[in-house]
Amino acid sequence: MTLQLKVPKMACSACATMIAKAVQTIDSASKVEADLKTKLVTIQTAKSESEVRKAIASAGYPTI
């Protein structure tokens, strides 16, 4: 499944790396791409949207 989530607090490449690591903690096969300008994160994962949102939020980056 592919998810597109808006992450307003994502401001730099380090933020994007933290988000990718958080998602890969729950799904090591996931692919994460972040667009810092639009603050959109595109995630290909087998996990549910709620699980992915929780993982990202636990890293300090709540999604909307």
A tleap script that builds the chain and sets N, CA, C and O, in Angstrom:
source leaprc.protein.ff14SB
mol = sequence {
  NMET THR LEU GLN LEU LYS VAL PRO LYS MET
  ALA CYS SER ALA CYS ALA THR MET ILE ALA
  LYS ALA VAL GLN THR ILE ASP SER ALA SER
  LYS VAL GLU ALA ASP LEU LYS THR LYS LEU
  VAL THR ILE GLN THR ALA LYS SER GLU SER
  GLU VAL ARG LYS ALA ILE ALA SER ALA GLY
  TYR PRO THR CILE
}
set mol.1.N position { 0.839 -1.169 0.000 }
set mol.1.CA position { 0.000 0.000 0.000 }
set mol.1.C position { 0.890 1.238 0.000 }
set mol.1.O position { 1.952 1.255 0.621 }
set mol.2.N position { 0.444 2.262 -0.698 }
set mol.2.CA position { 1.184 3.526 -0.725 }
set mol.2.C position { 0.397 4.572 0.046 }
set mol.2.O position { -0.792 4.776 -0.198 }
set mol.3.N position { 1.070 5.231 0.976 }
set mol.3.CA position { 0.460 6.296 1.772 }
set mol.3.C position { 1.139 7.611 1.456 }
set mol.3.O position { 2.342 7.647 1.196 }
set mol.4.N position { 0.373 8.693 1.476 }
set mol.4.CA position { 0.939 10.041 1.382 }
set mol.4.C position { 0.476 10.796 2.604 }
set mol.4.O position { -0.718 11.026 2.789 }
set mol.5.N position { 1.424 11.180 3.439 }
set mol.5.CA position { 1.094 11.856 4.686 }
set mol.5.C position { 1.764 13.221 4.746 }
set mol.5.O position { 2.909 13.380 4.322 }
set mol.6.N position { 1.045 14.204 5.273 }
set mol.6.CA position { 1.606 15.545 5.459 }
set mol.6.C position { 2.218 15.601 6.860 }
set mol.6.O position { 1.574 15.257 7.851 }
set mol.7.N position { 3.468 16.038 6.916 }
set mol.7.CA position { 4.196 16.115 8.190 }
set mol.7.C position { 4.677 17.553 8.367 }
set mol.7.O position { 5.779 17.896 7.937 }
set mol.8.N position { 3.851 18.400 9.003 }
set mol.8.CA position { 4.171 19.835 9.099 }
set mol.8.C position { 5.485 20.163 9.796 }
set mol.8.O position { 6.109 21.173 9.472 }
set mol.9.N position { 5.925 19.330 10.752 }
set mol.9.CA position { 7.152 19.628 11.502 }
set mol.9.C position { 8.421 19.184 10.781 }
set mol.9.O position { 9.521 19.427 11.277 }
set mol.10.N position { 8.293 18.537 9.619 }
set mol.10.CA position { 9.473 18.087 8.873 }
set mol.10.C position { 10.114 19.300 8.203 }
set mol.10.O position { 9.509 19.926 7.333 }
set mol.11.N position { 11.344 19.628 8.613 }
set mol.11.CA position { 11.971 20.856 8.127 }
set mol.11.C position { 13.303 20.645 7.406 }
set mol.11.O position { 13.756 21.532 6.684 }
set mol.12.N position { 13.935 19.484 7.592 }
set mol.12.CA position { 15.263 19.285 7.014 }
set mol.12.C position { 15.476 17.817 6.674 }
set mol.12.O position { 14.629 16.971 6.963 }
set mol.13.N position { 16.606 17.526 6.064 }
set mol.13.CA position { 16.882 16.147 5.666 }
set mol.13.C position { 17.049 15.234 6.885 }
set mol.13.O position { 16.751 14.042 6.811 }
set mol.14.N position { 17.521 15.787 8.003 }
set mol.14.CA position { 17.631 14.977 9.220 }
set mol.14.C position { 16.245 14.561 9.710 }
set mol.14.O position { 16.062 13.445 10.195 }
set mol.15.N position { 15.274 15.461 9.581 }
set mol.15.CA position { 13.891 15.136 9.949 }
set mol.15.C position { 13.391 13.995 9.065 }
set mol.15.O position { 12.793 13.040 9.560 }
set mol.16.N position { 13.632 14.093 7.778 }
set mol.16.CA position { 13.193 13.068 6.831 }
set mol.16.C position { 13.836 11.722 7.167 }
set mol.16.O position { 13.187 10.681 7.060 }
set mol.17.N position { 15.097 11.740 7.568 }
set mol.17.CA position { 15.799 10.512 7.944 }
set mol.17.C position { 15.177 9.894 9.191 }
set mol.17.O position { 15.010 8.676 9.263 }
set mol.18.N position { 14.838 10.718 10.165 }
set mol.18.CA position { 14.209 10.226 11.392 }
set mol.18.C position { 12.848 9.585 11.089 }
set mol.18.O position { 12.500 8.549 11.655 }
set mol.19.N position { 12.095 10.208 10.201 }
set mol.19.CA position { 10.788 9.680 9.819 }
set mol.19.C position { 10.960 8.339 9.111 }
set mol.19.O position { 10.238 7.385 9.399 }
set mol.20.N position { 11.910 8.267 8.192 }
set mol.20.CA position { 12.167 7.014 7.466 }
set mol.20.C position { 12.572 5.907 8.443 }
set mol.20.O position { 12.108 4.773 8.318 }
set mol.21.N position { 13.434 6.227 9.413 }
set mol.21.CA position { 13.867 5.229 10.393 }
set mol.21.C position { 12.693 4.760 11.245 }
set mol.21.O position { 12.599 3.579 11.577 }
set mol.22.N position { 11.802 5.677 11.598 }
set mol.22.CA position { 10.640 5.316 12.415 }
set mol.22.C position { 9.746 4.337 11.668 }
set mol.22.O position { 9.264 3.363 12.247 }
set mol.23.N position { 9.524 4.595 10.379 }
set mol.23.CA position { 8.685 3.702 9.574 }
set mol.23.C position { 9.380 2.359 9.389 }
set mol.23.O position { 8.740 1.311 9.477 }
set mol.24.N position { 10.679 2.383 9.133 }
set mol.24.CA position { 11.405 1.147 8.890 }
set mol.24.C position { 11.561 0.305 10.156 }
set mol.24.O position { 11.876 -0.882 10.073 }
set mol.25.N position { 11.346 0.901 11.314 }
set mol.25.CA position { 11.347 0.148 12.566 }
set mol.25.C position { 10.172 -0.822 12.600 }
set mol.25.O position { 10.301 -1.938 13.102 }
set mol.26.N position { 9.027 -0.400 12.066 }
set mol.26.CA position { 7.847 -1.277 12.076 }
set mol.26.C position { 7.725 -2.094 10.796 }
set mol.26.O position { 7.043 -3.119 10.779 }
set mol.27.N position { 8.389 -1.644 9.709 }
set mol.27.CA position { 8.350 -2.377 8.436 }
set mol.27.C position { 9.685 -2.188 7.728 }
set mol.27.O position { 9.884 -1.200 7.020 }
set mol.28.N position { 10.588 -3.123 7.918 }
set mol.28.CA position { 11.946 -2.981 7.377 }
set mol.28.C position { 11.972 -2.969 5.846 }
set mol.28.O position { 12.951 -2.517 5.252 }
set mol.29.N position { 10.921 -3.455 5.209 }
set mol.29.CA position { 10.885 -3.481 3.746 }
set mol.29.C position { 10.231 -2.228 3.154 }
set mol.29.O position { 10.090 -2.121 1.936 }
set mol.30.N position { 9.834 -1.291 4.002 }
set mol.30.CA position { 9.143 -0.095 3.505 }
set mol.30.C position { 10.090 0.813 2.726 }
set mol.30.O position { 11.307 0.778 2.908 }
set mol.31.N position { 9.502 1.625 1.856 }
set mol.31.CA position { 10.253 2.645 1.120 }
set mol.31.C position { 9.640 3.989 1.478 }
set mol.31.O position { 8.423 4.166 1.422 }
set mol.32.N position { 10.496 4.932 1.845 }
set mol.32.CA position { 10.027 6.239 2.308 }
set mol.32.C position { 10.698 7.326 1.486 }
set mol.32.O position { 11.923 7.361 1.370 }
set mol.33.N position { 9.890 8.212 0.917 }
set mol.33.CA position { 10.404 9.373 0.187 }
set mol.33.C position { 9.783 10.620 0.787 }
set mol.33.O position { 8.571 10.680 0.990 }
set mol.34.N position { 10.610 11.613 1.071 }
set mol.34.CA position { 10.125 12.844 1.686 }
set mol.34.C position { 10.385 14.030 0.772 }
set mol.34.O position { 11.455 14.150 0.175 }
set mol.35.N position { 9.395 14.900 0.673 }
set mol.35.CA position { 9.531 16.150 -0.078 }
set mol.35.C position { 9.487 17.286 0.941 }
set mol.35.O position { 8.427 17.612 1.476 }
set mol.36.N position { 10.644 17.883 1.202 }
set mol.36.CA position { 10.729 18.906 2.237 }
set mol.36.C position { 9.931 20.162 1.883 }
set mol.36.O position { 9.412 20.831 2.776 }
set mol.37.N position { 9.829 20.488 0.605 }
set mol.37.CA position { 9.100 21.702 0.204 }
set mol.37.C position { 7.608 21.579 0.487 }
set mol.37.O position { 6.997 22.508 1.015 }
set mol.38.N position { 7.021 20.440 0.139 }
set mol.38.CA position { 5.574 20.259 0.335 }
set mol.38.C position { 5.255 19.621 1.683 }
set mol.38.O position { 4.095 19.567 2.093 }
set mol.39.N position { 6.305 19.133 2.378 }
set mol.39.CA position { 6.163 18.433 3.659 }
set mol.39.C position { 5.330 17.160 3.524 }
set mol.39.O position { 4.665 16.739 4.471 }
set mol.40.N position { 5.373 16.553 2.340 }
set mol.40.CA position { 4.678 15.298 2.092 }
set mol.40.C position { 5.660 14.139 2.155 }
set mol.40.O position { 6.773 14.217 1.635 }
set mol.41.N position { 5.229 13.066 2.799 }
set mol.41.CA position { 6.023 11.850 2.867 }
set mol.41.C position { 5.235 10.752 2.156 }
set mol.41.O position { 4.079 10.493 2.488 }
set mol.42.N position { 5.870 10.112 1.178 }
set mol.42.CA position { 5.252 9.001 0.457 }
set mol.42.C position { 5.880 7.717 0.970 }
set mol.42.O position { 7.101 7.559 0.973 }
set mol.43.N position { 5.023 6.805 1.403 }
set mol.43.CA position { 5.498 5.581 2.049 }
set mol.43.C position { 4.868 4.373 1.376 }
set mol.43.O position { 3.648 4.293 1.235 }
set mol.44.N position { 5.709 3.437 0.964 }
set mol.44.CA position { 5.225 2.148 0.463 }
set mol.44.C position { 5.460 1.150 1.587 }
set mol.44.O position { 6.598 0.900 1.985 }
set mol.45.N position { 4.364 0.578 2.096 }
set mol.45.CA position { 4.462 -0.293 3.260 }
set mol.45.C position { 3.349 -1.331 3.268 }
set mol.45.O position { 2.314 -1.163 2.623 }
set mol.46.N position { 3.581 -2.399 4.005 }
set mol.46.CA position { 2.559 -3.427 4.200 }
set mol.46.C position { 1.766 -3.154 5.478 }
set mol.46.O position { 0.750 -3.801 5.729 }
set mol.47.N position { 2.225 -2.207 6.277 }
set mol.47.CA position { 1.561 -1.888 7.544 }
set mol.47.C position { 0.357 -0.975 7.315 }
set mol.47.O position { 0.233 -0.342 6.267 }
set mol.48.N position { -0.524 -0.919 8.309 }
set mol.48.CA position { -1.715 -0.073 8.203 }
set mol.48.C position { -1.338 1.394 8.372 }
set mol.48.O position { -0.295 1.724 8.936 }
set mol.49.N position { -2.210 2.265 7.873 }
set mol.49.CA position { -1.967 3.706 7.989 }
set mol.49.C position { -1.861 4.120 9.448 }
set mol.49.O position { -1.014 4.944 9.791 }
set mol.50.N position { -2.700 3.566 10.313 }
set mol.50.CA position { -2.657 3.955 11.725 }
set mol.50.C position { -1.331 3.551 12.373 }
set mol.50.O position { -0.792 4.297 13.191 }
set mol.51.N position { -0.801 2.377 12.015 }
set mol.51.CA position { 0.496 1.949 12.561 }
set mol.51.C position { 1.610 2.887 12.107 }
set mol.51.O position { 2.486 3.248 12.893 }
set mol.52.N position { 1.571 3.279 10.832 }
set mol.52.CA position { 2.591 4.173 10.288 }
set mol.52.C position { 2.495 5.546 10.949 }
set mol.52.O position { 3.512 6.127 11.326 }
set mol.53.N position { 1.285 6.062 11.088 }
set mol.53.CA position { 1.098 7.365 11.746 }
set mol.53.C position { 1.622 7.337 13.187 }
set mol.53.O position { 2.264 8.288 13.631 }
set mol.54.N position { 1.352 6.255 13.911 }
set mol.54.CA position { 1.824 6.134 15.295 }
set mol.54.C position { 3.345 6.111 15.347 }
set mol.54.O position { 3.944 6.753 16.210 }
set mol.55.N position { 3.973 5.381 14.437 }
set mol.55.CA position { 5.440 5.292 14.421 }
set mol.55.C position { 6.068 6.653 14.154 }
set mol.55.O position { 7.048 7.030 14.797 }
set mol.56.N position { 5.498 7.390 13.200 }
set mol.56.CA position { 6.025 8.718 12.869 }
set mol.56.C position { 5.803 9.679 14.039 }
set mol.56.O position { 6.693 10.456 14.386 }
set mol.57.N position { 4.625 9.623 14.641 }
set mol.57.CA position { 4.331 10.498 15.785 }
set mol.57.C position { 5.253 10.194 16.964 }
set mol.57.O position { 5.674 11.109 17.672 }
set mol.58.N position { 5.569 8.916 17.178 }
set mol.58.CA position { 6.448 8.554 18.290 }
set mol.58.C position { 7.868 9.084 18.093 }
set mol.58.O position { 8.625 9.231 19.053 }
set mol.59.N position { 8.218 9.367 16.838 }
set mol.59.CA position { 9.527 9.959 16.546 }
set mol.59.C position { 9.497 11.479 16.690 }
set mol.59.O position { 10.516 12.146 16.513 }
set mol.60.N position { 8.311 12.024 17.015 }
set mol.60.CA position { 8.189 13.480 17.238 }
set mol.60.C position { 7.668 14.245 16.044 }
set mol.60.O position { 7.804 15.467 15.988 }
set mol.61.N position { 7.072 13.552 15.087 }
set mol.61.CA position { 6.591 14.200 13.871 }
set mol.61.C position { 5.132 13.821 13.605 }
set mol.61.O position { 4.864 12.956 12.771 }
set mol.62.N position { 4.181 14.460 14.307 }
set mol.62.CA position { 2.775 14.115 14.074 }
set mol.62.C position { 2.352 14.437 12.639 }
set mol.62.O position { 2.829 15.396 12.034 }
set mol.63.N position { 1.456 13.619 12.119 }
set mol.63.CA position { 0.966 13.808 10.755 }
set mol.63.C position { -0.424 14.426 10.785 }
set mol.63.O position { -1.139 14.351 11.785 }
set mol.64.N position { -0.789 15.042 9.658 }
set mol.64.CA position { -2.165 15.559 9.550 }
set mol.64.C position { -2.822 14.969 8.324 }
set mol.64.O position { -3.982 15.269 8.041 }
savepdb mol mol.pdb
quit
